[in-house]
């Protein structure tokens, strides 16, 4: 097997396609990328593997793909796969010819093992690899998309629903998706799979279930009990248990297996008991049990034999073992001995004994050994729990344990290593406990849903958080509780930039608050709705008319006159004003003063955001940075739903303002903090965007390229969403590669640039940034005339606040390019550029350098170099030293 070098996910896909001997055009069509981009990937692969040609790469592809370069490994199995040649061949044939295949059979028959074996067999036929999602922990059909997204390693995407995110990942990708254990969420799976397959022609789904999905295009492969292979399975498991079969026992073993209808789980349980009771004990025990269950077998088909094996194994346990087995069935995920002690009262020794009897499976964990029951055994234990009359009390204990664990995590610092992993481990149990309590005690269910929502939000899953907060609102005992939960849902919706949801929820919260008699909360929500229209219209698919927003504002002013309402209304009026309108600054200052008096940091942050934008629009970069940093100080601490998008927006604006001021140290600090926020961790292409730009400006090009690869992989994994504001990242990295003479890598980033947003429809403020980076590349390559050509807009024409962030940088290169190109108006350009660089120390130093170059003043160039070095702009410092010679 070839040891694979470090390659990206897209490179792995291209390599797998080369292994299929596809042409560049065919690869481009498969992944919806340009042929030029395919050529660049092939060049990179040739270089990384040291291969002589694409034929050599094609030969390497199978071993590299099997080593896991193209896709994550399927779940590891602890025991060998025995027999099933006919079923395996049938399922393999179906998967290679059909788009949706469902392996259907009773519990314990081995559907999962068979599906995993077939997935491993065909993984190399799918360029995007084989992916696995276990749906056992999914409590309800609506949660299926989120479970699949988590299995695919997809975080929530700002402004996109989870099904859309999964569809974006699958679109243009050739992959196999295994959905295991679908029987309890059939409607959810069917509703998810049908549009997914329609959106992704290259995707194949292999599902396992006890029942069909009942979709018209599904291909069903029945999975029954083992035939001749049953005895072989029994013998292998008996040897593993330390009890090899005596010679001449084949007929007796075959009879035992036949009595169990060839059910693999039943056979494995029986074989695990062989060392203790021998063949005689198995024959007599199973025989008695089967006679008792003759009637059940006629009604229950193959389930009767499985139940007989489980009953027999259960009856051989001592009383503590039986008690623990049924009680731990409430756990939805692997649990520690200490967890079982709290919920089930079991000891570590009892758990170990159950594992020895193959009734629990030990699972290695980073913090402790954990145990898990196979789904069939867990369901059996749940039935026994009901029969014992303990179902309600044990599930209540499980809920109490979940609540305590979740509350402790909520109180902990999410920045501590391992915090997110702890939340993820608890998630399935929390969802299971929530699913139970909502059917028994709605108010208690509302409190549990609120806890789950807060944990999800802090974990960086605002869409799931919003759903849980809305669930809590539906379960609330009164309108006051409903309004409080809906208010939290609005925060989650805003933090994920779901404008339509946020607007809907603001109005729903206001109406519930009015019914509850809470006119203050109602007023705040109406004001927030109006603010959303004037401040964040970009996240609204349909922007309500200004008159509608004005009506909401008037309603808010009528309902209450408390400090919070006055502050919120003042903020709306400030955002509604035009930047260059007389009185806008005064309205903004008034909003800030009222917000400060209200004591609400979120409202004060919103007011400061308006002030920051106003200052940027005036070219006052340092003042803008000051107000942006005041926002981050106000909002310091753990991100909670009440903050909405304020925290991420505050750090984003701090980074932008620091770039405008030429303070690269502060820009990097703000950009790194933004990247590490929970809401950004799962979406590297959004979280690291500003950081990459800062790295390029500073001259940390190697680091920028490395983070850029993470950006690109995250963007591609998200389904290549069109986010025009991210074009500048692609433009910056394309210019870096161009400056280094790496045409292949530059082509990759030009392809990303085109995919992120239309070149024709992007606004002028984006074009000015792209022109700046193109000029940076041209000047680096000593082509000043090319720089002059791309910097064709006079800086005086810049209008939007975003353009004005970049005007100092643009004006500096605009002047320097004129000097180096020996334009007759170079001196005039220097003079015109100076007023625009006053607040940006780096841009001002570049203009000073240009003036020194025009005057032949070497000392002036070196003086500029010192300033640039002090400003942490290593690239321009090094460039100054070169220009001085």
VODREN-14450 format. One record per residue (C-alpha): residue number from 1; x, y, z. Coordinates in steps of 0.2 Angstrom, whole numbers, plus 2048, in hexadecimal, padded with zeros to 3 digits. Last residue first. Layout:
REM residues N
 num  px  py  pz
 NUM   X   Y   Z
...
REM end
This chain:
REM residues 885
 num  px  py  pz
 885 85D 8F6 7EB
 884 850 8FF 7F5
 883 842 8F6 7EC
 882 848 8E5 7F3
 881 848 8EC 805
 880 837 8F3 802
 879 830 8E3 7FC
 878 837 8DA 80C
 877 82D 8E7 816
 876 81E 8E6 80B
 875 81D 8D3 80F
 874 822 8D4 821
 873 813 8DF 825
 872 814 8DE 838
 871 812 8F1 83A
 870 824 8F4 841
 869 82B 8EB 831
 868 820 8F7 827
 867 827 906 82F
 866 838 900 82E
 865 836 8FD 81B
 864 82F 90F 819
 863 83F 915 820
 862 848 90A 814
 861 83F 912 805
 860 842 923 80B
 859 855 91F 80D
 858 855 91A 7FB
 857 84E 92A 7F5
 856 84D 929 7E2
 855 83F 936 7E2
 854 832 92B 7DA
 853 838 91D 7E5
 852 836 928 7F5
 851 824 92C 7F0
 850 820 91A 7EE
 849 827 916 7FE
 848 81D 923 807
 847 80E 91C 7FE
 846 812 90B 805
 845 815 912 816
 844 804 91A 816
 843 7FC 909 811
 842 804 901 81F
 841 800 90E 82C
 840 7EE 90F 827
 839 7E4 91E 82E
 838 7EC 92B 823
 837 7EB 91F 813
 836 7DD 927 80A
 835 7E4 939 80B
 834 7F5 933 804
 833 7EE 92B 7F4
 832 7EA 93C 7EB
 831 7FC 942 7EE
 830 804 932 7E8
 829 7F8 932 7D9
 828 7FE 943 7D4
 827 810 93E 7D5
 826 80D 92F 7CA
 825 804 939 7BD
 824 811 937 7B0
 823 811 924 7B2
 822 821 91C 7B5
 821 81A 90B 7B7
 820 823 90A 7C8
 819 81C 91A 7CE
 818 80A 917 7C7
 817 80B 905 7CF
 816 80F 90E 7E0
 815 801 91A 7E0
 814 7F3 90D 7DC
 813 7FC 901 7E8
 812 7F9 90E 7F6
 811 7E8 912 7F0
 810 7E2 900 7F1
 809 7E9 8FD 802
 808 7E1 90D 809
 807 7D1 90A 7FF
 806 7CE 8F8 806
 805 7C3 8FC 815
 804 7BB 90A 80A
 803 7B5 8FC 7FE
 802 7AC 8F4 80C
 801 7A4 904 812
 800 79D 907 801
 799 7A3 916 7F7
 798 7B4 915 7ED
 797 7B4 921 7DF
 796 7C3 92B 7E7
 795 7CE 91C 7E6
 794 7CF 91E 7D3
 793 7CA 90E 7CA
 792 7D6 907 7BE
 791 7E0 8FD 7CA
 790 7E0 8ED 7BF
 789 7EA 8F7 7B1
 788 7F6 8FF 7BC
 787 7FB 8EF 7C4
 786 7FE 8E8 7B2
 785 809 8F6 7AF
 784 812 8F3 7BF
 783 818 8E2 7B9
 782 826 8DE 7C5
 781 820 8CD 7CA
 780 81C 8D4 7DC
 779 813 8E3 7D4
 778 808 8D8 7CA
 777 803 8CD 7D9
 776 7FF 8DC 7E4
 775 7F5 8E3 7D5
 774 7EA 8D3 7D4
 773 7E8 8D4 7E7
 772 7E2 8E6 7E6
 771 7D7 8E3 7D7
 770 7CE 8D5 7E1
 769 7CB 8E1 7EF
 768 7C4 8EE 7E3
 767 7B9 8E1 7DA
 766 7B1 8DD 7EB
 765 7AB 8EF 7EE
 764 7A5 8F0 7DC
 763 798 8E3 7DF
 762 799 8D1 7D8
 761 78D 8CD 7CA
 760 79A 8CB 7BC
 759 7A7 8C0 7C5
 758 799 8B5 7CD
 757 79D 8AF 7DE
 756 7A6 8A1 7E7
 755 7A8 896 7D8
 754 7B2 8A3 7CE
 753 7BE 8A6 7DC
 752 7C0 893 7DF
 751 7C5 891 7CD
 750 7D1 89F 7CE
 749 7D7 896 7DE
 748 7DB 886 7D4
 747 7E3 890 7C6
 746 7EF 898 7D2
 745 7F4 887 7D8
 744 7F8 882 7C6
 743 801 893 7C2
 742 80D 892 7D0
 741 818 8A1 7CC
 740 81A 8A7 7DE
 739 810 8B7 7DA
 738 803 8AD 7D2
 737 801 8A2 7E1
 736 7FF 8B1 7EC
 735 7F3 8B9 7E0
 734 7E8 8AA 7E0
 733 7E9 8AA 7F3
 732 7E2 8BC 7F3
 731 7D5 8BA 7E6
 730 7CF 8AA 7EF
 729 7CD 8B3 7FF
 728 7C6 8C2 7F6
 727 7B8 8B8 7EF
 726 7B2 8B4 800
 725 7A5 8C3 800
 724 79D 8BA 7F1
 723 797 8AB 7FA
 722 791 89E 7EE
 721 791 88D 7F7
 720 79E 880 7F1
 719 795 871 7F8
 718 79A 873 80A
 717 7A8 867 808
 716 7AE 872 7FA
 715 7AF 881 805
 714 7B7 878 813
 713 7C4 870 808
 712 7C8 882 801
 711 7C9 88A 812
 710 7D4 87C 818
 709 7DF 87E 809
 708 7DF 891 80C
 707 7E6 88E 81E
 706 7F5 886 816
 705 7F7 894 809
 704 7F5 8A1 815
 703 803 899 820
 702 80F 899 812
 701 80A 8AB 80D
 700 80D 8B3 81E
 699 810 8C3 814
 698 806 8CE 81F
 697 7F9 8D2 812
 696 7F7 8BF 80E
 695 7F6 8BB 820
 694 7E8 8C8 823
 693 7DE 8C1 814
 692 7E0 8AF 81B
 691 7D9 8B5 82C
 690 7CA 8BD 824
 689 7C5 8AD 81C
 688 7C8 8A2 82A
 687 7B7 8A0 832
 686 7AD 8A0 821
 685 7B7 893 818
 684 7BB 88A 828
 683 7A8 887 82B
 682 7A7 87B 83B
 681 7B2 886 846
 680 7A8 896 841
 679 799 896 84D
 678 7A4 88F 85B
 677 7B0 89E 85A
 676 7C1 899 855
 675 7C2 8A2 844
 674 7BB 8B2 84C
 673 7C9 8B2 859
 672 7D6 8AF 84B
 671 7CF 8BD 841
 670 7CF 8C9 850
 669 7E1 8C5 854
 668 7E6 8C6 842
 667 7DE 8D7 83F
 666 7E6 8DD 84F
 665 7F8 8D8 849
 664 7F4 8DF 838
 663 7F0 8F0 83D
 662 7EF 8F8 82C
 661 7E0 903 831
 660 7D4 8FB 824
 659 7DA 8EA 829
 658 7D7 8EE 83B
 657 7C5 8F3 836
 656 7C2 8E3 82D
 655 7C9 8D8 83B
 654 7BE 8E2 848
 653 7AF 8E0 83C
 652 7B1 8CD 83C
 651 7B4 8CD 84F
 650 7A4 8D7 852
 649 79A 8CD 845
 648 79F 8BC 84D
 647 799 8C3 85E
 646 78A 8CC 858
 645 783 8BD 84E
 644 775 8B9 85B
 643 77B 8BF 86C
 642 76D 8B8 875
 641 771 8A7 86E
 640 781 8A6 878
 639 793 8A8 873
 638 79E 8A6 883
 637 7A7 8B5 889
 636 7AB 8C6 882
 635 79D 8D0 87B
 634 7A1 8E1 881
 633 7B3 8DF 87D
 632 7B0 8D9 86C
 631 7A4 8E9 869
 630 7B1 8F5 870
 629 7BD 8ED 863
 628 7B2 8F2 855
 627 7B0 904 85C
 626 7C3 906 85C
 625 7C6 8FE 84B
 624 7BA 90B 844
 623 7C3 919 84C
 622 7D3 912 844
 621 7CB 910 833
 620 7C3 922 832
 619 7C0 920 81F
 618 7AF 928 821
 617 7A6 918 81C
 616 7B1 90F 828
 615 7AB 91B 836
 614 799 918 831
 613 79B 905 831
 612 7A3 906 842
 611 795 911 849
 610 788 905 843
 609 791 8F6 84B
 608 793 901 85B
 607 780 901 85B
 606 77E 8EF 859
 605 78B 8EC 866
 604 781 8F7 872
 603 772 8ED 86F
 602 77B 8DC 873
 601 784 8E4 882
 600 773 8E8 88A
 599 776 8F4 899
 598 768 8FF 893
 597 772 90F 896
 596 780 909 88A
 595 772 906 87D
 594 76B 917 87F
 593 77D 91F 87D
 592 781 914 86E
 591 770 919 866
 590 773 92B 869
 589 784 92A 861
 588 77C 921 852
 587 76F 92F 850
 586 77C 93C 851
 585 786 934 843
 584 777 932 838
 583 772 944 83B
 582 777 94A 829
 581 775 93B 81D
 580 786 934 817
 579 783 923 81F
 578 771 922 81B
 577 765 920 82A
 576 75C 90F 82D
 575 76B 908 837
 574 769 917 843
 573 756 916 845
 572 758 903 849
 571 765 907 856
 570 759 914 85E
 569 74B 908 85F
 568 756 8FB 868
 567 75C 908 874
 566 74B 90F 878
 565 745 8FD 87A
 564 753 8F8 886
 563 751 908 890
 562 73E 905 893
 561 732 90E 888
 560 726 900 883
 559 718 8FA 877
 558 717 90A 86D
 557 729 90B 868
 556 729 8F9 863
 555 71A 8FB 859
 554 722 90A 850
 553 731 8FF 84C
 552 727 8F1 845
 551 71E 8FE 83A
 550 72E 905 834
 549 734 8F4 82F
 548 724 8F2 825
 547 726 903 81D
 546 738 8FF 818
 545 731 8F0 80E
 544 735 8DF 814
 543 746 8D7 80C
 542 743 8C6 804
 541 752 8BA 805
 540 758 8C3 815
 539 76A 8C1 819
 538 76F 8D0 810
 537 762 8DB 818
 536 76C 8DA 828
 535 76C 8EC 82F
 534 75C 8F4 829
 533 751 8E5 828
 532 758 8DC 837
 531 756 8EC 841
 530 744 8EC 83E
 529 742 8DA 844
 528 74D 8DF 854
 527 741 8ED 857
 526 732 8E2 857
 525 73B 8D6 862
 524 740 8E3 86F
 523 72E 8E9 870
 522 727 8D8 873
 521 734 8D5 881
 520 72E 8E6 889
 519 71C 8E2 886
 518 71C 8D2 890
 517 70A 8CF 892
 516 70B 8BD 88E
 515 701 8C0 87E
 514 70D 8CE 879
 513 71C 8C3 87D
 512 715 8B5 871
 511 712 8C2 863
 510 724 8CA 866
 509 72C 8B8 865
 508 723 8B4 855
 507 728 8C4 84D
 506 73B 8C1 852
 505 739 8AF 84D
 504 733 8B3 83B
 503 741 8C0 839
 502 74E 8B4 83F
 501 748 8A6 834
 500 748 8B1 825
 499 75A 8B8 829
 498 762 8A7 82C
 497 773 8AE 82F
 496 779 8A0 83A
 495 77A 8AC 849
 494 76A 8B4 844
 493 760 8A4 845
 492 769 89F 856
 491 764 8B0 85D
 490 752 8AE 857
 489 751 89D 85F
 488 755 8A5 870
 487 747 8B1 86E
 486 73C 8A3 86A
 485 740 89A 87A
 484 73C 8AA 884
 483 72C 8AD 87B
 482 725 89B 87E
 481 729 89C 890
 480 71F 8AC 891
 479 712 8A5 886
 478 70E 896 892
 477 713 884 896
 476 721 883 889
 475 721 874 87E
 474 720 87E 86D
 473 72D 88A 873
 472 739 87C 878
 471 738 875 867
 470 73C 886 860
 469 74B 887 86B
 468 750 875 865
 467 74E 87A 853
 466 759 88A 856
 465 766 880 85E
 464 767 874 850
 463 769 882 844
 462 776 88B 850
 461 782 87C 851
 460 792 884 857
 459 794 87B 867
 458 78D 88A 870
 457 77D 889 866
 456 77B 877 868
 455 77E 878 87B
 454 771 886 87C
 453 764 87C 872
 452 767 86C 87C
 451 764 875 88C
 450 754 87E 885
 449 74E 86D 87F
 448 750 866 890
 447 746 875 898
 446 738 873 88B
 445 737 860 88E
 444 735 864 8A1
 443 726 86F 89C
 442 71F 861 890
 441 720 853 89C
 440 71E 841 896
 439 720 841 883
 438 72C 850 883
 437 737 846 890
 436 73B 837 884
 435 741 841 875
 434 74B 84C 880
 433 753 83D 888
 432 758 836 877
 431 75E 847 871
 430 769 849 881
 429 770 837 87F
 428 775 83B 86D
 427 77D 84B 871
 426 787 845 880
 425 796 840 876
 424 795 84F 86B
 423 795 85B 87A
 422 7A5 852 881
 421 7AD 853 870
 420 7AA 866 870
 419 7B1 868 881
 418 7C1 85E 87D
 417 7CD 86C 87E
 416 7C6 87A 889
 415 7C0 888 87E
 414 7AE 883 882
 413 7B1 889 894
 412 7A5 87F 8A0
 411 794 885 8A6
 410 78B 87D 897
 409 795 86D 899
 408 78F 86C 8AB
 407 77D 86F 8A6
 406 77F 861 898
 405 785 854 8A4
 404 778 858 8B1
 403 76A 858 8A5
 402 770 848 89D
 401 771 840 8AE
 400 75F 846 8B3
 399 759 840 8A2
 398 761 82F 8A5
 397 759 82E 8B7
 396 748 833 8AF
 395 74B 825 8A2
 394 74E 819 8B1
 393 73F 81E 8BA
 392 733 81E 8AB
 391 739 80D 8A4
 390 73A 803 8B5
 389 72A 7F9 8B4
 388 734 7E9 8B1
 387 72B 7E6 8A1
 386 730 7F7 89B
 385 742 7F5 89F
 384 741 7E4 896
 383 73B 7EC 886
 382 749 7F9 887
 381 756 7EB 88A
 380 750 7E3 87A
 379 752 7F3 871
 378 763 7F5 877
 377 767 7E3 872
 376 761 7E7 860
 375 76B 7F7 860
 374 77B 7EF 866
 373 77F 7F5 878
 372 78D 801 87B
 371 79A 802 888
 370 7A7 80F 88C
 369 7B9 80E 891
 368 7BF 81F 897
 367 7C4 830 892
 366 7CB 82E 880
 365 7BF 820 87D
 364 7C0 80D 879
 363 7AF 805 876
 362 7AB 7F5 880
 361 79C 7EC 878
 360 78D 7E7 883
 359 783 7D6 882
 358 792 7CD 87B
 357 793 7C2 88B
 356 7A4 7C9 890
 355 79D 7DB 88D
 354 78F 7D7 89A
 353 79C 7D1 8A6
 352 7A6 7E1 8A3
 351 796 7EB 8A7
 350 793 7E2 8B7
 349 7A5 7E4 8BD
 348 7A4 7F7 8B9
 347 795 7F8 8C5
 346 783 7FB 8C0
 345 777 807 8C8
 344 76E 80B 8B7
 343 76F 81E 8B6
 342 77C 823 8C2
 341 787 813 8C1
 340 784 812 8AE
 339 78C 823 8AC
 338 79B 81E 8B8
 337 79E 80F 8AD
 336 79F 81A 89E
 335 792 81B 890
 334 792 818 87D
 333 783 821 875
 332 770 820 876
 331 76F 81A 889
 330 75E 815 88E
 329 763 802 88B
 328 76E 804 89A
 327 760 7FF 8A5
 326 75B 7EF 89D
 325 76D 7E8 89D
 324 770 7EF 8AF
 323 762 7E6 8B7
 322 765 7D6 8AE
 321 778 7D6 8B3
 320 773 7DA 8C5
 319 767 7CC 8C5
 318 773 7BF 8BF
 317 774 7BC 8AC
 316 76E 7AB 8A4
 315 75D 7B1 8A2
 314 763 7C0 897
 313 76D 7B4 88B
 312 75D 7A9 889
 311 752 7B8 887
 310 75E 7BF 87A
 309 75F 7AE 871
 308 74C 7AC 871
 307 74A 7BE 86B
 306 754 7BA 85C
 305 74B 7AB 858
 304 73A 7B4 859
 303 740 7C3 84F
 302 741 7B7 840
 301 72E 7B6 83E
 300 725 7BF 84C
 299 714 7B7 84C
 298 719 7A5 849
 297 728 7A8 854
 296 71E 7AF 862
 295 713 7A0 863
 294 722 794 864
 293 72A 79F 871
 292 72A 793 87F
 291 730 785 874
 290 73F 791 86E
 289 744 794 880
 288 745 782 885
 287 74F 77E 875
 286 75A 78C 877
 285 75F 787 889
 284 760 775 885
 283 76B 776 875
 282 776 784 87C
 281 779 77B 88C
 280 77E 76B 883
 279 789 775 877
 278 793 77B 886
 277 78D 786 894
 276 79A 793 899
 275 7A6 792 88A
 274 797 791 87E
 273 78F 7A1 884
 272 797 7AD 877
 271 792 7A0 86A
 270 780 7A3 86E
 269 781 7B6 86E
 268 78A 7B5 85D
 267 77D 7A9 856
 266 76F 7B5 85C
 265 778 7C4 854
 264 77A 7BA 843
 263 768 7B4 842
 262 76A 7A3 839
 261 758 79F 83D
 260 75D 79D 850
 259 757 78A 84F
 258 761 789 83F
 257 771 78F 848
 256 76E 782 856
 255 76C 774 84A
 254 77B 779 840
 253 785 779 850
 252 77F 767 854
 251 783 761 843
 250 794 768 843
 249 799 761 854
 248 7A4 753 84D
 247 7B4 75B 853
 246 7B2 766 862
 245 7AF 778 85F
 244 7BC 785 865
 243 7B7 78D 875
 242 7C2 79C 879
 241 7B5 7A9 875
 240 7BD 7AD 864
 239 7BD 79A 860
 238 7AA 79B 864
 237 7A8 7AA 858
 236 7B1 7A1 84A
 235 7A6 791 84C
 234 796 79A 84D
 233 79A 7A4 83E
 232 79E 794 834
 231 78E 78C 83A
 230 784 79B 833
 229 78D 79B 823
 228 782 78D 81C
 227 773 798 81E
 226 774 7A9 826
 225 764 7B2 82A
 224 75C 7BE 81E
 223 761 7CE 815
 222 754 7D4 808
 221 75C 7E0 7FB
 220 750 7EE 7F7
 219 753 7FA 7E8
 218 74B 80B 7EC
 217 743 815 7DE
 216 731 816 7E4
 215 735 81B 7F6
 214 72E 80F 803
 213 73C 811 80F
 212 73B 7FE 811
 211 73B 7F6 822
 210 748 7EF 82E
 209 755 7FB 828
 208 766 7FD 820
 207 769 80B 813
 206 775 80C 804
 205 774 81D 7FC
 204 77D 821 7EB
 203 783 832 7E7
 202 789 838 7D6
 201 778 83F 7D0
 200 778 84B 7E0
 199 768 856 7E1
 198 75C 849 7DD
 197 765 83D 7E9
 196 763 84A 7F7
 195 751 84E 7F3
 194 74C 83B 7F6
 193 758 838 804
 192 752 844 811
 191 73F 841 810
 190 742 82E 80F
 189 74E 82F 81E
 188 742 839 829
 187 734 82E 824
 186 73D 81E 829
 185 744 825 839
 184 742 815 844
 183 747 809 836
 182 757 812 830
 181 764 808 838
 180 773 80D 82D
 179 774 81A 820
 178 783 816 814
 177 788 824 808
 176 791 81F 7F9
 175 79A 82D 7EF
 174 79C 835 7DE
 173 79C 848 7E2
 172 794 856 7D7
 171 787 85A 7E4
 170 78A 850 7F4
 169 791 85E 7FE
 168 784 86A 7F8
 167 776 85D 7FC
 166 77D 85B 80E
 165 77D 86E 810
 164 76C 870 809
 163 765 862 815
 162 76D 86C 823
 161 766 87D 81F
 160 771 88B 818
 159 773 89D 81E
 158 783 899 827
 157 789 887 824
 156 787 87A 832
 155 796 86F 833
 154 799 860 827
 153 7A3 852 82D
 152 799 845 822
 151 793 83D 832
 150 78E 84D 839
 149 784 851 829
 148 77C 840 82A
 147 776 844 83C
 146 770 855 838
 145 766 84F 829
 144 75E 841 834
 143 758 84C 842
 142 747 850 83A
 141 743 83D 83B
 140 745 83C 84E
 139 750 835 85B
 138 760 832 851
 137 76C 827 85C
 136 769 818 850
 135 76C 822 840
 134 77E 81C 83D
 133 785 826 82F
 132 793 81F 823
 131 79D 826 815
 130 7A4 81D 806
 129 7B0 826 7FA
 128 7AF 836 7F0
 127 7B6 82E 7E1
 126 7AA 81F 7E3
 125 7B0 80E 7DB
 124 7BE 80D 7E9
 123 7B0 80C 7F6
 122 7A8 7FD 7EE
 121 7AE 7EE 7F9
 120 7AF 7F9 808
 119 79D 7FE 806
 118 799 7EC 803
 117 7A1 7E7 814
 116 799 7F5 81D
 115 787 7F0 816
 114 78A 7DE 81B
 113 78F 7E3 82D
 112 780 7EF 82F
 111 774 7E2 828
 110 779 7D4 834
 109 769 7CC 838
 108 768 7D3 849
 107 758 7DC 846
 106 74E 7D6 837
 105 752 7DA 825
 104 753 7E7 818
 103 762 7ED 80E
 102 75C 7FD 805
 101 765 803 7F5
 100 762 814 7EE
  99 76C 819 7DE
  98 76C 808 7D6
  97 779 7FF 7CB
  96 789 7FE 7D6
  95 77F 7FD 7E6
  94 774 7EF 7DF
  93 783 7E5 7D9
  92 78B 7E6 7EA
  91 77B 7E2 7F3
  90 779 7D2 7E9
  89 78B 7CD 7EA
  88 78B 7CF 7FD
  87 77A 7C6 7FF
  86 781 7B7 7F5
  85 792 7B7 7FE
  84 78A 7B9 80F
  83 799 7B0 818
  82 7A2 7B6 827
  81 7A8 7C8 82A
  80 7B6 7C9 837
  79 7B4 7D1 848
  78 7B7 7E2 850
  77 7B1 7EC 841
  76 7B8 7FD 83D
  75 7AC 80A 838
  74 7AF 810 826
  73 7BF 81A 823
  72 7BE 82C 81E
  71 7BE 830 80C
  70 7CB 832 7FD
  69 7DB 830 807
  68 7D5 821 811
  67 7E3 815 80D
  66 7D7 80C 801
  65 7D8 81C 7F7
  64 7EB 81C 7F7
  63 7EC 80A 7F2
  62 7DF 80C 7E4
  61 7E7 81C 7DD
  60 7F9 817 7DB
  59 7F6 80F 7CA
  58 7EC 81E 7C4
  57 7FA 82A 7CA
  56 807 820 7C0
  55 7FC 822 7B1
  54 7FB 834 7B5
  53 80D 836 7B2
  52 81E 835 7BB
  51 818 834 7CC
  50 821 83D 7DB
  49 812 83B 7E5
  48 810 84D 7EA
  47 816 854 7D9
  46 80B 849 7CF
  45 7FC 84D 7DA
  44 7FF 860 7D9
  43 7FF 85E 7C6
  42 7EF 854 7C6
  41 7E7 861 7D1
  40 7ED 86F 7C5
  39 7E6 865 7B6
  38 7D5 863 7BF
  37 7D4 875 7C2
  36 7D8 879 7AF
  35 7CA 86C 7AB
  34 7BE 877 7B5
  33 7B4 871 7C3
  32 7A3 868 7C5
  31 7AA 859 7CE
  30 7A5 84B 7C1
  29 7A6 857 7B2
  28 7B8 85C 7B6
  27 7BD 84A 7B9
  26 7B5 846 7A8
  25 7BF 854 7A0
  24 7CF 84F 7A8
  23 7CD 83D 7A1
  22 7C7 82F 7AD
  21 7D2 820 7AF
  20 7C8 81A 7BF
  19 7D8 81C 7C9
  18 7D9 82E 7C2
  17 7C8 830 7CA
  16 7CF 82B 7DB
  15 7DD 837 7D9
  14 7D1 845 7D5
  13 7C7 841 7E4
  12 7D6 841 7EF
  11 7DC 851 7E8
  10 7CA 858 7ED
   9 7CC 852 7FE
   8 7DE 85A 800
   7 7EE 850 7FF
   6 7FB 84C 80D
   5 806 83E 806
   4 7FE 82D 804
   3 808 81E 80A
   2 806 811 7FB
   1 800 800 800
REM end
